[in-house]
Amino acid sequence: MGDREVDQQLVERAQRGDKHAFELLVVKYQRRLGRLISRFVRNNGEAEDLTQDAFIKAYRALPAFRGDSAFYTWLYRIGINTAKNYLTTKGRKAPTSTAFDAEEAEAFDDASLLHEVATPENELMSKQVVEVVNASLLQLPEDLRTALTLREIEGLSYEEIAAVMNCPIGTVRSRIFRAREVVATNLRPLLGTNDDKRW
């Protein structure tokens, strides 16, 4: 039985009043949802509170959940909306950068060359890659940044991202492509790759 089927059974049990079933879903997704929300709200305390709020909203909305999408796709949408609404009420905008660490920067093909030998030069190069990726994300509109984050960091499928962002799959593919192009264009001078290099 796959994750989605297990989640669906837990959801159905929770919809029938089994609080332990919902607690299992919270335990399963609390870290992932917290990580997602922390990409919008930089304060750890605020992110924890908003994660809890998102689960409360999900619990209250659970009777209306029909299973058209995976549970965590539905939950992620609630989490993103909770974070955005919070920022709006505080008069703040969603952040324009997403913190990447060196491990995440390795998702780019040529970045693996940076870790062949742990030299100070390679460590500096790795730091520079992370800085370029972060600076690139600063340039992205929120919809492109969110799509790229959900795909590359959260590992969601295009279908799941479409459900979270409430848009067609073609739009998701376009947003991710455009976001990757910005990052790739900015990384090329640092990595010495050709303009025709695909990421």
C-alpha positions in Angstrom: 0.0 0.0 0.0 1.4 3.4 -1.0 1.7 6.6 1.0 -1.4 8.1 -0.6 -3.5 5.1 0.2 -2.3 5.0 3.8 -3.0 8.7 4.2 -6.4 8.3 2.7 -7.3 5.5 5.2 -6.0 7.8 8.1 -8.1 10.7 6.7 -11.2 8.5 6.5 -10.7 7.3 10.1 -10.2 10.9 11.2 -13.3 12.0 9.4 -15.2 9.3 11.4 -13.9 10.9 14.7 -10.6 8.9 15.2 -8.4 11.7 16.7 -5.4 9.3 16.8 -5.5 8.8 13.0 -5.2 12.6 12.6 -2.3 12.7 15.1 -0.5 10.1 13.0 -0.9 12.5 10.0 0.5 15.4 12.0 3.5 13.3 13.1 4.1 12.2 9.6 4.0 15.7 8.0 4.8 18.2 10.8 8.5 18.5 9.8 7.9 18.8 6.1 5.1 21.4 6.5 7.2 23.3 9.0 10.1 23.4 6.5 7.7 24.7 3.8 6.2 27.4 6.0 9.7 28.5 7.2 10.5 29.4 3.6 7.9 32.1 3.9 8.3 33.1 7.6 11.9 33.3 8.7 11.3 33.4 12.4 11.3 29.8 13.9 8.7 30.6 16.5 6.3 32.1 14.0 6.9 29.1 11.6 6.1 26.7 14.4 2.9 28.6 15.4 1.8 28.8 11.7 2.5 25.1 11.2 0.2 24.4 14.2 -2.4 26.8 12.8 -2.3 25.0 9.5 -2.9 21.6 11.1 -5.8 23.1 13.1 -7.3 24.5 9.9 -6.8 21.2 8.2 -8.5 19.3 11.0 -11.5 21.7 10.9 -11.7 21.4 7.1 -11.2 17.6 7.1 -14.9 16.8 6.8 -14.8 18.6 3.4 -11.7 16.7 2.1 -12.8 14.5 -0.7 -9.5 12.9 -1.7 -9.4 14.5 -5.1 -5.7 15.2 -4.4 -3.2 13.6 -2.0 -3.7 14.6 1.6 -0.3 16.3 1.9 -0.9 18.2 -1.3 -4.1 19.6 0.2 -2.2 20.2 3.5 0.6 22.0 1.7 -1.9 24.3 0.1 -3.4 25.1 3.5 0.1 25.7 4.9 1.1 28.1 2.1 -2.2 30.0 2.4 -1.8 30.2 6.2 1.8 31.7 5.8 0.7 34.1 3.1 -2.3 35.3 5.1 -0.2 35.7 8.2 2.3 37.9 6.3 -0.5 39.9 4.8 -2.0 40.6 8.2 1.4 41.7 9.5 1.9 44.0 6.5 4.8 41.9 5.3 5.4 40.3 1.9 6.5 36.7 1.4 10.4 36.6 1.4 12.1 37.0 -1.9 14.8 34.4 -1.2 14.8 30.8 0.0 17.8 29.6 2.0 19.6 26.9 0.1 22.4 25.0 1.7 25.4 23.4 -0.2 23.6 20.0 -0.3 20.7 21.5 -2.1 23.0 23.3 -4.5 24.3 19.9 -5.6 21.0 19.4 -7.5 22.7 21.3 -10.3 24.7 18.9 -12.4 28.0 20.8 -12.5 27.9 21.6 -8.8 28.9 18.0 -8.0 32.4 18.8 -9.4 32.8 21.2 -6.4 32.9 18.4 -3.9 35.4 16.1 -5.6 38.2 17.4 -3.3 37.6 19.2 0.0 40.0 22.1 -0.7 39.5 25.6 0.5 39.1 26.7 -3.1 36.3 24.1 -3.6 34.6 25.1 -0.4 34.7 28.8 -1.5 33.3 27.8 -4.8 30.5 25.9 -3.1 29.6 28.9 -1.0 29.6 31.1 -4.1 27.2 28.6 -5.8 24.8 28.9 -2.8 25.1 32.7 -2.9 24.3 32.8 -6.6 21.3 30.4 -6.2 20.0 32.6 -3.4 20.5 35.8 -5.4 18.8 34.2 -8.4 15.8 33.4 -6.2 15.6 37.0 -5.2 14.9 37.8 -8.8 12.0 35.4 -9.2 8.4 36.3 -8.8 6.7 34.5 -5.9 4.9 32.0 -8.2 8.1 30.9 -9.9 10.0 30.7 -6.6 7.1 28.6 -5.0 7.0 26.2 -7.9 10.7 25.7 -7.9 10.8 25.2 -4.1 8.0 22.7 -4.1 9.7 20.7 -6.9 13.4 20.9 -6.0 13.3 21.1 -2.2 10.0 19.4 -1.2 10.2 16.9 -4.1 6.6 17.2 -5.1 5.5 15.9 -8.5 4.2 18.3 -11.2 0.6 17.1 -10.5 1.0 17.7 -6.8 2.5 21.2 -7.3 -0.5 22.0 -9.7 -2.9 21.0 -6.9 -1.0 23.0 -4.2 -0.7 26.1 -6.4 -4.2 25.6 -7.9 -3.1 25.9 -11.5 -2.8 23.6 -14.6 0.2 21.3 -14.9 1.4 23.2 -18.0 1.6 26.3 -15.9 3.7 24.5 -13.3 6.1 23.2 -15.9 6.4 26.6 -17.4 7.1 28.2 -14.0 9.7 25.7 -13.1 11.4 25.9 -16.5 11.6 29.7 -16.2 12.8 29.6 -12.6 15.6 27.1 -13.6 16.6 29.2 -16.5 17.2 32.2 -14.3 19.3 30.2 -11.8 21.2 28.5 -14.7 21.9 31.8 -16.4 23.3 33.2 -13.2 25.4 30.1 -12.5 27.0 29.8 -15.9 29.7 32.4 -15.4 30.7 30.9 -12.0 30.8 27.3 -13.3 32.1 28.1 -16.7 29.4 26.3 -18.6 28.1 27.0 -22.1 24.9 28.8 -22.8 23.4 25.6 -24.2 23.8 23.7 -21.0 20.5 22.4 -19.6 19.8 22.1 -15.9 
